[in-house]
Amino acid sequence: MQEMIRQARGDRLFPGEGGLDLRGLLGALPADLPISLEIPCAKSMPALERVRRALAATQAMLDAR
C-alpha cells in the first residue's frame, strides 16, 4: 500500500505508459469535456523535456480515441 501511495503522489508514468485503461476511460467521457494532466515524476529531467513527453503521450492517447 505504501508503494501505491508513493507512486500516486509523486511518481506517475506518462499517459499510455502505465496499466490503466486511459483510452477506455476517455472513451466513456464526452468528447468536448476539458481534461488536465497531473503527472508528478520522481525521475529528474529538464522541464521542457517533461512537457514535450507529456504533450506527445497525451496527443497519442487522444488521437487513438
DSSP file (Angstrom, degrees, kcal/mol; ACC not computed):
  #  RESIDUE AA STRUCTURE BP1 BP2  ACC     N-H-->O    O-->H-N    N-H-->O    O-->H-N    TCO  KAPPA ALPHA  PHI   PSI    X-CA   Y-CA   Z-CA
    1    1 A M     >        0   0    0      0, 0.0     4,-2.2     0, 0.0     5,-0.2   0.000 360.0 360.0 360.0 -38.8    0.0    0.0    0.0
    2    2 A Q  H  >  +     0   0    0      1,-0.2     4,-2.3     2,-0.2     5,-0.1   0.887 360.0  51.7 -61.1 -38.6    2.9    2.4    0.8
    3    3 A E  H  > S+     0   0    0      2,-0.2     4,-2.4     1,-0.2    -1,-0.2   0.888 108.2  51.2 -66.9 -38.8    4.3    1.9   -2.7
    4    4 A M  H  > S+     0   0    0      2,-0.2     4,-2.4     1,-0.2    -2,-0.2   0.906 111.0  48.3 -63.4 -41.4    0.9    2.7   -4.3
    5    5 A I  H  X S+     0   0    0     -4,-2.2     4,-2.2     2,-0.2     5,-0.2   0.908 110.4  51.7 -65.6 -42.4    0.7    5.9   -2.3
    6    6 A R  H  X S+     0   0    0     -4,-2.3     4,-2.2     1,-0.2     5,-0.4   0.929 112.8  44.9 -60.4 -45.9    4.2    6.9   -3.3
    7    7 A Q  H  X S+     0   0    0     -4,-2.4     4,-1.9     1,-0.2    -2,-0.2   0.920 112.9  50.4 -65.1 -43.6    3.5    6.4   -6.9
    8    8 A A  H  < S+     0   0    0     -4,-2.4    -1,-0.2     1,-0.2    -2,-0.2   0.863 118.1  38.6 -63.4 -36.6    0.2    8.2   -6.8
    9    9 A R  H  < S-     0   0    0     -4,-2.2    -1,-0.2    -5,-0.2    -2,-0.2   0.787 137.3  -0.1 -87.1 -28.6    1.6   11.2   -5.1
   10   10 A G  H  < S+     0   0    0     -4,-2.2    -3,-0.2    -5,-0.2    -2,-0.2   0.416 118.5  50.7-149.2   8.6    5.0   11.6   -6.7
   11   11 A D     <  +     0   0    0     -4,-1.9    30,-0.3    -5,-0.4     2,-0.2  -0.419  59.1 154.9-154.8  72.8    6.0    9.1   -9.4
   12   12 A R        -     0   0    0     28,-3.9     2,-0.2    -4,-0.1    30,-0.1  -0.613  37.1-120.8 -98.8 160.3    3.5    8.6  -12.2
   13   13 A L        -     0   0    0     -2,-0.2     3,-0.1     1,-0.1     5,-0.1  -0.536  35.9 -95.2 -90.9 162.7    4.0    7.4  -15.8
   14   14 A F    >   -     0   0    0     -2,-0.2     3,-2.4     1,-0.2     4,-0.5  -0.405  61.7 -71.2 -73.4 157.5    3.1    9.4  -18.8
   15   15 A P  T 3  S+     0   0    0      0, 0.0    -1,-0.2     0, 0.0    45,-0.1  -0.207 123.0  18.4 -52.4 134.4   -0.3    8.6  -20.4
   16   16 A G  T 3  S+     0   0    0      4,-0.2    -2,-0.1    -3,-0.1    42,-0.0   0.270 105.0  87.7  88.5 -10.9   -0.2    5.3  -22.2
   17   17 A E  S <  S+     0   0    0     -3,-2.4     2,-0.1     2,-0.0    -3,-0.1   0.626  80.9  63.2 -93.0 -15.4    2.8    4.0  -20.3
   18   18 A G  S    S-     0   0    0     -4,-0.5     4,-0.1     2,-0.1    -6,-0.0  -0.187  92.9 -99.0-101.5-167.2    1.0    2.6  -17.3
   19   19 A G  S    S+     0   0    0     -2,-0.1     2,-0.2     2,-0.1    -1,-0.0   0.487  82.3 107.2 -94.6  -5.4   -1.5   -0.2  -16.7
   20   20 A L  S    S-     0   0    0      1,-0.1     2,-1.8     2,-0.0     3,-0.3  -0.482  75.5-122.8 -74.9 145.6   -4.7    2.0  -16.6
   21   21 A D     >  +     0   0    0      1,-0.2     4,-2.3    -2,-0.2     5,-0.2  -0.564  45.2 161.9 -84.5  73.8   -7.1    1.8  -19.5
   22   22 A L  H  > S+     0   0    0     -2,-1.8     4,-3.2     1,-0.2     5,-0.3   0.869  71.3  56.1 -65.7 -36.1   -7.0    5.5  -20.2
   23   23 A R  H  > S+     0   0    0     -3,-0.3     4,-2.5     2,-0.2    -1,-0.2   0.934 109.8  46.5 -60.4 -44.4   -8.4    5.0  -23.7
   24   24 A G  H  > S+     0   0    0      2,-0.2     4,-1.0     1,-0.2    -2,-0.2   0.910 113.5  48.3 -63.3 -42.9  -11.4    3.3  -22.2
   25   25 A L  H >< S+     0   0    0     -4,-2.3     3,-0.6     1,-0.2     4,-0.4   0.931 113.8  46.1 -63.6 -45.6  -11.8    6.0  -19.6
   26   26 A L  H >< S+     0   0    0     -4,-3.2     3,-1.3     1,-0.2    -2,-0.2   0.874 107.7  58.2 -64.4 -36.6  -11.5    8.7  -22.1
   27   27 A G  H 3< S+     0   0    0     -4,-2.5    -1,-0.2     1,-0.3    -2,-0.2   0.746 102.0  55.3 -65.5 -23.1  -13.9    6.9  -24.4
   28   28 A A  T << S+     0   0    0     -4,-1.0    -1,-0.3    -3,-0.6    -2,-0.2   0.569  98.2  79.6 -85.0  -9.3  -16.6    7.0  -21.7
   29   29 A L  S <  S-     0   0    0     -3,-1.3     2,-0.0    -4,-0.4    -3,-0.0  -0.646  95.9 -91.4 -97.6 154.9  -16.3   10.7  -21.4
   30   30 A P    >   -     0   0    0      0, 0.0     3,-1.7     0, 0.0    -1,-0.1  -0.384  35.3-125.1 -60.5 141.6  -18.0   13.4  -23.6
   31   31 A A  T 3  S+     0   0    0      1,-0.3    -2,-0.0    -4,-0.1    -3,-0.0   0.765 108.2  50.5 -62.3 -27.0  -15.6   14.4  -26.4
   32   32 A D  T 3  S+     0   0    0      2,-0.1    -1,-0.3     0, 0.0    -3,-0.0   0.298  79.6 121.1 -97.2  10.8  -15.8   18.1  -25.5
   33   33 A L    <   -     0   0    0     -3,-1.7     2,-0.1     1,-0.1    -4,-0.0  -0.605  66.6-121.8 -75.4 125.4  -15.1   17.6  -21.8
   34   34 A P        -     0   0    0      0, 0.0     2,-0.3     0, 0.0    -1,-0.1  -0.409  33.1-171.0 -64.9 141.5  -12.0   19.6  -20.7
   35   35 A I        -     0   0    0     -2,-0.1     2,-0.3     2,-0.0     0, 0.0  -0.897   7.2-158.6-127.8 161.4   -9.2   17.4  -19.2
   36   36 A S        -     0   0    0     -2,-0.3     2,-0.4     2,-0.0     0, 0.0  -0.942  15.5-122.7-136.5 160.9   -6.0   18.3  -17.4
   37   37 A L        +     0   0    0     -2,-0.3     2,-0.3     2,-0.0    17,-0.0  -0.834  20.3 178.8-106.3 141.8   -2.8   16.4  -16.8
   38   38 A E        +     0   0    0     -2,-0.4    -2,-0.0     2,-0.1     0, 0.0  -0.856  15.8 159.1-138.9 102.5   -1.2   15.7  -13.4
   39   39 A I        -     0   0    0     -2,-0.3     2,-0.2   -27,-0.1    15,-0.0  -0.624  15.9-173.2-129.8  72.8    2.0   13.7  -13.8
   40   40 A P        -     0   0    0      0, 0.0   -28,-3.9     0, 0.0     2,-0.4  -0.488  13.9-167.3 -64.7 135.9    4.3   14.0  -10.9
   41   41 A C        -     0   0    0    -30,-0.3   -30,-0.2    -2,-0.2     4,-0.1  -0.986  25.6-162.2-134.0 124.1    7.5   12.3  -11.8
   42   42 A A        +     0   0    0     -2,-0.4     2,-0.3   -30,-0.1   -31,-0.1   0.751  69.5  96.6 -75.5 -23.5   10.4   11.3   -9.5
   43   43 A K  S    S-     0   0    0      1,-0.1     2,-0.4     0, 0.0    -2,-0.1  -0.512  81.6-122.9 -70.0 128.2   12.8   10.9  -12.4
   44   44 A S        +     0   0    0     -2,-0.3    -1,-0.1     0, 0.0    -2,-0.1  -0.572  48.3 146.1 -75.2 127.9   14.8   14.1  -12.8
   45   45 A M        -     0   0    0     -2,-0.4    -4,-0.1    -4,-0.1     5,-0.0  -0.979  53.8 -84.6-156.1 153.7   14.5   15.6  -16.3
   46   46 A P     >  -     0   0    0      0, 0.0     4,-2.2     0, 0.0     3,-0.3  -0.280  40.3-119.5 -59.7 146.4   14.5   19.1  -17.7
   47   47 A A  H  > S+     0   0    0      1,-0.2     4,-2.5     2,-0.2     5,-0.2   0.878 112.2  53.5 -56.7 -42.4   11.1   20.8  -17.6
   48   48 A L  H  > S+     0   0    0      1,-0.2     4,-2.4     2,-0.2    -1,-0.2   0.888 109.0  49.1 -64.0 -38.6   11.0   21.3  -21.4
   49   49 A E  H  > S+     0   0    0     -3,-0.3     4,-2.7     2,-0.2     5,-0.2   0.914 110.6  51.0 -64.9 -42.2   11.6   17.5  -22.0
   50   50 A R  H  X S+     0   0    0     -4,-2.2     4,-2.5     1,-0.2    -2,-0.2   0.919 111.8  46.9 -61.3 -44.1    8.9   16.7  -19.4
   51   51 A V  H  X S+     0   0    0     -4,-2.5     4,-2.7     2,-0.2    -2,-0.2   0.918 112.3  49.8 -65.1 -43.5    6.4   19.0  -21.2
   52   52 A R  H  X S+     0   0    0     -4,-2.4     4,-2.6     2,-0.2     5,-0.2   0.919 113.0  46.3 -61.8 -44.1    7.3   17.6  -24.6
   53   53 A R  H  X S+     0   0    0     -4,-2.7     4,-2.5     2,-0.2     5,-0.2   0.907 113.3  49.0 -65.3 -41.6    6.9   14.0  -23.4
   54   54 A A  H  X S+     0   0    0     -4,-2.5     4,-2.3    -5,-0.2     5,-0.2   0.921 113.5  46.8 -63.9 -43.7    3.6   14.8  -21.7
   55   55 A L  H  X S+     0   0    0     -4,-2.7     4,-2.8     2,-0.2     5,-0.2   0.932 113.8  47.2 -63.8 -47.0    2.2   16.5  -24.8
   56   56 A A  H  X S+     0   0    0     -4,-2.6     4,-2.2     1,-0.2    -2,-0.2   0.919 114.6  46.4 -62.5 -44.9    3.3   13.7  -27.1
   57   57 A A  H  X S+     0   0    0     -4,-2.5     4,-1.8    -5,-0.2    -1,-0.2   0.897 115.2  46.2 -66.1 -40.7    1.9   11.0  -24.9
   58   58 A T  H  X S+     0   0    0     -4,-2.3     4,-2.5    -5,-0.2    -2,-0.2   0.905 111.7  50.8 -69.4 -41.7   -1.4   12.8  -24.4
   59   59 A Q  H  X S+     0   0    0     -4,-2.8     4,-2.7     1,-0.2    -2,-0.2   0.907 110.1  50.2 -62.8 -41.2   -1.7   13.6  -28.1
   60   60 A A  H  X S+     0   0    0     -4,-2.2     4,-1.6    -5,-0.2    -1,-0.2   0.894 111.1  49.8 -62.7 -39.7   -1.2   10.0  -29.0
   61   61 A M  H  < S+     0   0    0     -4,-1.8     4,-0.4     1,-0.2    -2,-0.2   0.915 113.8  44.4 -65.4 -43.6   -3.8    8.9  -26.5
   62   62 A L  H >< S+     0   0    0     -4,-2.5     3,-0.9     1,-0.2    -2,-0.2   0.871 110.6  54.2 -70.9 -36.9   -6.3   11.4  -27.8
   63   63 A D  H 3< S+     0   0    0     -4,-2.7    -1,-0.2     1,-0.2    -2,-0.2   0.840 106.9  52.1 -65.6 -32.1   -5.6   10.6  -31.4
   64   64 A A  T 3<        0   0    0     -4,-1.6    -1,-0.2     1,-0.2    -2,-0.2   0.570 360.0 360.0 -79.1  -8.9   -6.3    6.9  -30.7
   65   65 A R    <         0   0    0     -3,-0.9    -1,-0.2    -4,-0.4    -2,-0.1   0.463 360.0 360.0 -67.1 360.0   -9.6    7.8  -29.1
